[in-house]
């Protein structure tokens, strides 16, 4: 039976600080921290959110984080506690599916998110978009103390919400050819490296535009014993 092999090249973004939407455990709500409540924290939306436009491409080019909020006032913060904010984005107002990007508060009292993580979150909810895309956002707040990380206020307390148009990071341009083994129609799955790791040559990358920091290049393959791919199996 002829084996059909299909390959897809993907430029994947690192997502270490980007949490999935429903199904991912969120920090628990602590109704009343000692002498400290959500009312003790006042913030102002960042310039980007105020103008309803965030340009991730510009942020990436200048190696800058994305400002979420400015912390304008804090009272009664417990000793040793750390404020954190995040931005949740979704392609629909119900937030049935969303991604949360962490925004730790810097020394300058600005909650800032990684442009790489923000871009990854955008493409997770909106697909591999390459043009400015409007999404819904909302901003939860957290406080970290020795006992753990707690949500500021109730589960529906947000320090800002609305819509924002996000310009994604440009996709890299990649050219590749099937490996010599794949082109010959015969693959030896018993090839081993010096470390005893099995390798299967599938793709030769012939050229690639410069990858922004935080990008990594990976491929997926799809195998099937049938031309209609009815029993296809995917792997990395």
Order of alpha helices (4+ residues) and beta strands (2+ residues): beta-beta-beta-alpha-beta-alpha-beta-beta-beta-beta-alpha-beta-beta-beta-beta-beta-alpha-beta-beta-beta
